[in-house]
Amino acid sequence: METAALIVVLVIALALFFDFTNGFHDTANAMATPIATGALKPKVAVLLAAILNLVGAFLSTEVAKTISGGMIREDQLSPSIFPAIIFAGLIGAITWNMLTWLLGLPSSSSHALFGGLIGATIVGASVSAINVGVVLSKVVLPALIAPLTAGIIAFAATKIAYAVTRRYDNKPDGRDGFRWGQIFTSSLVALAHGTNDAQKTMGVITLALITVGWQTQSEPELWVIFACAFTIALGTYMGGWRIIRTLGKGLTDVKPAQGFSAEASTASTILASSALGFALSTTQVASGSVIGSGLGRRGSSVRWRTVGRITVGWVLTLPAAGIVGALAALLIVGLENLFGEGPGELIGVIIGAVVAVAVVLAIFLRSRRNEVTAANAMSSEVADSGAAVDLTEEPPPTRRQQRVAQSAAASDEEGTR
């Protein structure tokens, strides 16, 4: 029992570290566009996102229950080895999160977690231990539909935003007022992120507690909610500036009205999925919204090469994290066969932890060679919103311009008399 308890403690510690990486990996989802348009200063943006992630984590537990009581059939796994399998899955998720952070790719932390757990479970038990129906309906299907839906909503919202605010005097048209709206919508995205992503770690920890008999229901304990909420908030405050740079200016040049539309689309999609218990990728939703808003603004261009790189990352996330999780589980199972149940699992978990720490340190040290911080992630220079709409013809004068011209002409005529 002491060995099992130690393994569970290590699982909880690793799960919270994954929660931390999830935080800084996904800060860009809420704050990349307001930073790009100058609506919020970088440090203010990440602080606001951290606070709202913390609050959002307490608003719902539907996603946590999907993971802790649906995706994996706990009755088909030995209670003695299951915590070690969860540990192996977390190694796969963390490795992929760190690698994509180094590359500046906004990949899905959620799918990295699911991939790691699925790969480790297949090796540690069998394919039948995976509830394929739940995985398809609440993980795979939302991954395909949500980015497309968010992109369409953002496209339509951007079109409407520019249509209702257009003026024809070729001057800044007040669209910078959307920067104030961005503060609200980006805050809503951060809140939505807390309601969805923080719960995934809650579900993993709850799952580990259930397997060793320390908990019976799939509802997370209050201390688990607090721990996960504070950890993801801390990670969010760290920034994740590499991915903020990619999402803020790597996909398209974001203008205030465009950013407002993208964030509104992202928030509505994530909140709806959280209410339904869908373990959605907030990264995919945010990326889809930015692309949709880029297509919706006339005169803008979407950098399809960057979109292609991100899409490749999305496709590779589940299998790549699954392979790493499977290899970690293979090590644990092999040592269990060699040293027996209990000691073998503990040795495997310790070796896996050492390897994971080494990989994380290596990636972190590599990132220091070309460090990206709040100071150099991106500039906040935004072109006048009036120049955002290309007009091929000379616009007709407004009524005010006509009156001014008539008054000037009358004055000139009177002056010549």
FENQUI-V418860 format. One record per residue. N is the residue number from 1. SS is DSSP state (2 for helix, 1 for strand, 0 for the rest). BURIAL is b if it has 24 or more other ideal C-beta (glycine too) atoms within 12 Angstrom, else e. D_CENTER is the distance of its C-alpha to the mean C-alpha in Angstrom with 2 decimals. Layout:
# FENQUI-V418860
N | SS | BURIAL | D_CENTER
N | SS | BURIAL | D_CENTER
This chain:
# FENQUI-V418860
1 | 0 | e | 37.36
2 | 2 | e | 36.78
3 | 2 | b | 35.08
4 | 2 | b | 32.75
5 | 2 | e | 31.99
6 | 2 | b | 31.20
7 | 2 | b | 28.83
8 | 2 | b | 26.99
9 | 2 | b | 26.75
10 | 2 | b | 25.30
11 | 2 | b | 22.76
12 | 2 | b | 21.69
13 | 2 | b | 21.53
14 | 2 | b | 19.43
15 | 2 | b | 17.05
16 | 2 | b | 16.63
17 | 2 | b | 16.11
18 | 2 | b | 13.26
19 | 2 | b | 11.86
20 | 2 | b | 12.52
21 | 2 | b | 10.79
22 | 2 | b | 7.58
23 | 2 | b | 8.19
24 | 2 | b | 9.08
25 | 2 | b | 6.71
26 | 2 | b | 3.73
27 | 2 | b | 6.84
28 | 2 | b | 7.06
29 | 2 | b | 5.13
30 | 2 | b | 8.14
31 | 2 | b | 10.66
32 | 2 | b | 11.08
33 | 2 | b | 13.43
34 | 2 | b | 15.50
35 | 2 | b | 16.08
36 | 2 | b | 17.11
37 | 2 | b | 19.53
38 | 0 | b | 20.85
39 | 0 | b | 20.08
40 | 0 | b | 18.92
41 | 0 | e | 19.95
42 | 2 | b | 17.33
43 | 2 | e | 18.36
44 | 2 | e | 18.76
45 | 2 | b | 15.30
46 | 2 | b | 13.62
47 | 2 | b | 16.33
48 | 2 | b | 15.77
49 | 2 | b | 12.03
50 | 2 | b | 13.20
51 | 2 | b | 15.98
52 | 2 | b | 14.18
53 | 2 | b | 11.61
54 | 2 | b | 14.95
55 | 2 | b | 16.63
56 | 2 | b | 14.11
57 | 0 | b | 14.34
58 | 0 | b | 18.01
59 | 0 | b | 17.94
60 | 0 | b | 17.55
61 | 0 | b | 17.91
62 | 2 | b | 17.97
63 | 2 | b | 14.94
64 | 2 | b | 16.46
65 | 2 | b | 19.73
66 | 2 | b | 18.45
67 | 2 | b | 17.66
68 | 2 | b | 20.68
69 | 0 | b | 23.11
70 | 0 | b | 22.44
71 | 0 | b | 20.68
72 | 1 | b | 23.26
73 | 0 | e | 26.96
74 | 2 | b | 27.88
75 | 2 | e | 31.58
76 | 2 | e | 31.71
77 | 0 | b | 30.67
78 | 0 | b | 32.96
79 | 2 | b | 31.96
80 | 2 | b | 33.05
81 | 2 | b | 30.69
82 | 2 | b | 27.63
83 | 2 | b | 26.15
84 | 2 | b | 26.67
85 | 2 | b | 24.89
86 | 2 | b | 21.81
87 | 2 | b | 22.14
88 | 2 | b | 22.34
89 | 2 | b | 19.22
90 | 2 | b | 17.26
91 | 2 | b | 18.85
92 | 2 | b | 17.52
93 | 2 | b | 13.87
94 | 2 | b | 14.29
95 | 2 | b | 16.26
96 | 2 | b | 13.79
97 | 2 | b | 10.95
98 | 2 | b | 13.69
99 | 2 | b | 15.09
100 | 2 | b | 12.18
101 | 2 | b | 11.62
102 | 2 | b | 15.36
103 | 2 | b | 15.30
104 | 0 | b | 12.68
105 | 0 | b | 10.83
106 | 0 | b | 7.19
107 | 0 | b | 7.53
108 | 0 | b | 6.28
109 | 2 | b | 6.88
110 | 2 | b | 8.23
111 | 2 | b | 10.59
112 | 2 | b | 11.56
113 | 2 | b | 12.69
114 | 2 | b | 14.45
115 | 2 | b | 16.02
116 | 2 | b | 17.31
117 | 2 | b | 18.78
118 | 2 | b | 20.34
119 | 2 | b | 21.90
120 | 2 | b | 23.26
121 | 2 | b | 24.63
122 | 2 | b | 26.40
123 | 2 | b | 28.14
124 | 2 | b | 28.88
125 | 0 | b | 30.16
126 | 0 | e | 30.08
127 | 2 | e | 28.23
128 | 2 | e | 29.78
129 | 2 | b | 27.81
130 | 1 | b | 24.66
131 | 0 | b | 24.61
132 | 2 | e | 23.96
133 | 2 | e | 24.24
134 | 2 | b | 21.39
135 | 2 | b | 19.15
136 | 2 | e | 20.09
137 | 2 | e | 20.01
138 | 2 | b | 16.92
139 | 2 | b | 14.66
140 | 2 | b | 16.08
141 | 2 | e | 17.33
142 | 2 | b | 14.28
143 | 2 | b | 12.42
144 | 2 | e | 15.35
145 | 2 | b | 15.97
146 | 2 | b | 12.82
147 | 2 | b | 11.85
148 | 2 | e | 15.62
149 | 2 | b | 16.15
150 | 2 | b | 13.62
151 | 2 | b | 15.22
152 | 2 | b | 18.64
153 | 2 | b | 18.11
154 | 2 | b | 16.89
155 | 2 | b | 19.86
156 | 2 | e | 22.28
157 | 2 | b | 21.16
158 | 2 | b | 21.53
159 | 2 | b | 24.91
160 | 2 | e | 26.07
161 | 2 | b | 25.01
162 | 2 | b | 27.03
163 | 2 | e | 29.85
164 | 2 | e | 30.60
165 | 2 | b | 30.49
166 | 0 | b | 32.40
167 | 0 | b | 35.64
168 | 0 | e | 38.26
169 | 0 | e | 39.61
170 | 0 | e | 37.40
171 | 0 | e | 36.33
172 | 0 | e | 33.04
173 | 0 | b | 32.49
174 | 0 | e | 30.63
175 | 2 | b | 27.16
176 | 2 | b | 26.15
177 | 2 | e | 26.37
178 | 2 | b | 23.00
179 | 2 | b | 21.64
180 | 2 | e | 22.65
181 | 2 | b | 20.90
182 | 2 | b | 17.67
183 | 2 | b | 17.94
184 | 2 | b | 18.08
185 | 2 | b | 15.36
186 | 2 | b | 12.77
187 | 2 | b | 13.98
188 | 2 | b | 13.58
189 | 2 | b | 9.87
190 | 2 | b | 9.60
191 | 2 | b | 12.06
192 | 2 | b | 10.43
193 | 2 | b | 7.27
194 | 2 | b | 10.19
195 | 2 | b | 12.01
196 | 2 | b | 9.70
197 | 2 | b | 7.86
198 | 2 | b | 10.88
199 | 2 | b | 13.14
200 | 2 | b | 12.35
201 | 2 | b | 13.99
202 | 2 | b | 16.62
203 | 2 | b | 17.41
204 | 2 | b | 17.93
205 | 2 | b | 20.21
206 | 2 | b | 22.02
207 | 2 | b | 22.59
208 | 2 | b | 24.18
209 | 2 | b | 26.33
210 | 2 | b | 27.51
211 | 2 | b | 28.62
212 | 0 | b | 30.92
213 | 0 | e | 32.30
214 | 0 | b | 31.03
215 | 0 | b | 29.39
216 | 0 | e | 30.32
217 | 0 | e | 27.97
218 | 0 | b | 24.32
219 | 0 | e | 23.54
220 | 0 | b | 21.94
221 | 0 | b | 24.46
222 | 2 | e | 24.15
223 | 2 | e | 24.01
224 | 2 | b | 21.06
225 | 2 | b | 19.14
226 | 2 | e | 20.26
227 | 2 | b | 19.44
228 | 2 | b | 15.83
229 | 2 | b | 15.32
230 | 2 | b | 16.94
231 | 2 | b | 15.33
232 | 2 | b | 11.66
233 | 2 | b | 13.18
234 | 2 | b | 15.05
235 | 2 | b | 12.27
236 | 2 | b | 10.49
237 | 2 | b | 13.98
238 | 2 | b | 14.33
239 | 0 | b | 12.26
240 | 0 | b | 10.87
241 | 2 | b | 13.12
242 | 2 | b | 13.28
243 | 2 | b | 9.88
244 | 2 | b | 10.65
245 | 2 | b | 13.91
246 | 2 | b | 12.80
247 | 2 | b | 10.67
248 | 2 | b | 13.29
249 | 2 | b | 16.37
250 | 2 | b | 15.96
251 | 0 | b | 15.47
252 | 0 | b | 17.96
253 | 0 | b | 19.79
254 | 0 | b | 18.31
255 | 0 | b | 20.98
256 | 2 | b | 20.81
257 | 2 | b | 21.56
258 | 2 | b | 19.12
259 | 2 | b | 16.22
260 | 2 | b | 17.41
261 | 2 | b | 17.42
262 | 2 | b | 13.92
263 | 2 | b | 12.48
264 | 2 | b | 15.00
265 | 2 | b | 14.06
266 | 2 | b | 10.33
267 | 2 | b | 11.56
268 | 2 | b | 14.39
269 | 2 | b | 12.69
270 | 2 | b | 10.28
271 | 2 | b | 13.33
272 | 2 | b | 15.59
273 | 2 | b | 13.79
274 | 2 | b | 13.67
275 | 2 | e | 17.35
276 | 2 | b | 18.17
277 | 0 | b | 16.61
278 | 0 | b | 14.34
279 | 0 | b | 11.72
280 | 0 | b | 9.25
281 | 0 | b | 6.21
282 | 2 | b | 4.06
283 | 2 | b | 3.33
284 | 2 | b | 7.01
285 | 2 | b | 7.91
286 | 2 | b | 7.14
287 | 2 | b | 8.89
288 | 2 | b | 11.50
289 | 2 | b | 12.20
290 | 2 | b | 12.85
291 | 2 | b | 15.05
292 | 2 | b | 16.80
293 | 2 | b | 17.59
294 | 2 | b | 18.94
295 | 2 | b | 21.17
296 | 2 | b | 22.26
297 | 0 | b | 23.63
298 | 0 | b | 27.02
299 | 0 | e | 27.67
300 | 0 | b | 24.13
301 | 0 | e | 23.14
302 | 0 | b | 20.05
303 | 0 | e | 19.95
304 | 2 | e | 20.06
305 | 2 | e | 20.42
306 | 2 | b | 16.97
307 | 2 | b | 15.71
308 | 2 | e | 17.78
309 | 2 | e | 16.40
310 | 2 | b | 12.78
311 | 2 | b | 14.30
312 | 2 | e | 16.30
313 | 2 | b | 13.39
314 | 2 | b | 11.97
315 | 2 | e | 15.57
316 | 2 | b | 16.21
317 | 2 | b | 13.35
318 | 2 | b | 15.17
319 | 2 | b | 18.63
320 | 2 | b | 18.00
321 | 2 | b | 16.46
322 | 2 | b | 19.18
323 | 2 | b | 21.88
324 | 2 | b | 21.10
325 | 2 | b | 20.98
326 | 2 | b | 24.20
327 | 2 | b | 25.92
328 | 2 | b | 25.22
329 | 2 | b | 26.56
330 | 2 | b | 29.49
331 | 2 | b | 30.41
332 | 2 | b | 30.42
333 | 2 | b | 32.47
334 | 2 | e | 34.84
335 | 2 | b | 35.53
336 | 2 | b | 36.02
337 | 2 | e | 38.67
338 | 2 | e | 40.22
339 | 2 | e | 40.38
340 | 0 | e | 40.21
341 | 0 | e | 37.91
342 | 0 | b | 36.52
343 | 2 | e | 37.42
344 | 2 | b | 35.96
345 | 2 | b | 32.57
346 | 2 | b | 32.59
347 | 2 | b | 33.59
348 | 2 | b | 30.86
349 | 2 | b | 28.18
350 | 2 | b | 29.62
351 | 2 | b | 29.82
352 | 2 | b | 26.26
353 | 2 | b | 25.15
354 | 2 | e | 27.28
355 | 2 | b | 25.93
356 | 2 | b | 22.28
357 | 2 | e | 23.21
358 | 2 | e | 25.06
359 | 2 | b | 22.22
360 | 2 | b | 19.78
361 | 2 | e | 22.62
362 | 2 | e | 23.50
363 | 2 | b | 20.08
364 | 2 | e | 19.99
365 | 2 | e | 23.58
366 | 2 | e | 22.91
367 | 2 | b | 20.23
368 | 2 | e | 22.98
369 | 2 | e | 25.02
370 | 2 | e | 22.96
371 | 0 | e | 21.07
372 | 0 | b | 18.56
373 | 0 | e | 18.67
374 | 0 | b | 18.39
375 | 0 | e | 21.82
376 | 0 | e | 21.24
377 | 0 | b | 17.61
378 | 0 | b | 18.89
379 | 0 | e | 21.79
380 | 0 | b | 21.60
381 | 0 | e | 24.59
382 | 0 | b | 24.35
383 | 0 | b | 27.23
384 | 0 | e | 29.31
385 | 2 | b | 27.87
386 | 2 | b | 31.29
387 | 2 | e | 30.98
388 | 2 | b | 27.84
389 | 0 | b | 30.09
390 | 0 | e | 32.57
391 | 0 | e | 36.00
392 | 0 | e | 38.42
393 | 0 | e | 41.43
394 | 0 | e | 42.89
395 | 0 | e | 41.69
396 | 0 | e | 44.55
397 | 0 | e | 45.55
398 | 0 | e | 44.43
399 | 2 | e | 47.14
400 | 2 | e | 46.93
401 | 2 | e | 47.41
402 | 2 | e | 50.38
403 | 2 | e | 51.97
404 | 2 | e | 51.57
405 | 2 | e | 53.08
406 | 2 | e | 55.97
407 | 2 | e | 56.66
408 | 2 | e | 56.71
409 | 2 | e | 59.02
410 | 2 | e | 61.33
411 | 2 | e | 61.51
412 | 2 | e | 62.37
413 | 2 | e | 65.05
414 | 2 | e | 66.56
415 | 2 | e | 66.60
416 | 2 | e | 68.61
417 | 0 | e | 71.32
